[in-house]
């Protein structure tokens, strides 16, 4: 099994979510840890494509085994939007507050507020092979933001498997038990243990 693995992110929230999920003996490296300061390419029109593109870029340019994720919030009443464009839904500035405000505006008066979070993780191995793992959680969008934890759309997403709280109202450990990212990472870790 690998002893170190790069996660193609400098997002402190994502790193903090994933580190506790990793087995003892596996060191998680961020992009900063490998001196990668450039913006990673993310030009595909699917979550799978973006995750694969970022992981392969890091492996090719930095020579380390790497995994990358892409996550999208897919809202039924908006025909699956914002989806792959979730991070920049309200514009290129990628501000979570702006994205949430736009989402709530788009859903104003909507009877169907069902949605799902979906994460795809791509692992680019040193031998050039790429493996993908997916996770999702279904739920609904609230009418206003609630909670101070989490990030992104967490203040407006209530998972169906929960107790009525948004992801932002849960502790990190509570969210990790049911989150889309945790499920995708669980698939990655199961693969790493069996490889």
C-alpha positions, 0 to 999 in steps of 0.5 A: 500500500502507498505510504503517501498520496497527493490530494490535488487540492489546497482547500483546507476544508476538503483536506480537513474532511479527508485526513481523518478518513485515511488509514494510519501510515498513509500521509496525505500531501496537499498541492502546497506540499509538492510545491504546486502553485499553479491553477489546475486545469478543470475544463471538462464538462463532467465531474468525472472529466474534471477529477481525472484531468486534475489527477493526471496533470499532477501525476504527469507534472510532479511525478507523484501518485495523486487523487483529485475530486470534483463535486457538484450539487444537482438540483432537480427543479433546475434540471441538475444545475449547478452540477459541474459548475457548482463552484462558479455558479454565480461567477468566476469569483467562486464565492460560496455566499454568492453561489448560495444566494443565486441558488436560493433565488433560482428556487424561490417558490419552487415546490420541488426542492430535492437535490443531491450532492455527487463527488467523483474521485479519480486516482492517477497511479504512478504506473499511469492507470486511472481509477474512479470512485463516486459517492452521492447523498440525496436531500433537499435545499432549505429556503434559507441558510442555516449553520456556521460549519461546513463550506460551499452549499452546506448551509442550505443542504439537508441530507435525507439520511439526517435528522433535519439539520443542514450539513453546516449544522453538523459537526465534521464527524457527523457530516463525514458519516454520510457525505458524498465525499466520504463515500467516494473516498471510502471507495478509493481507500478500499481500492488502495487496501486491496491493491 
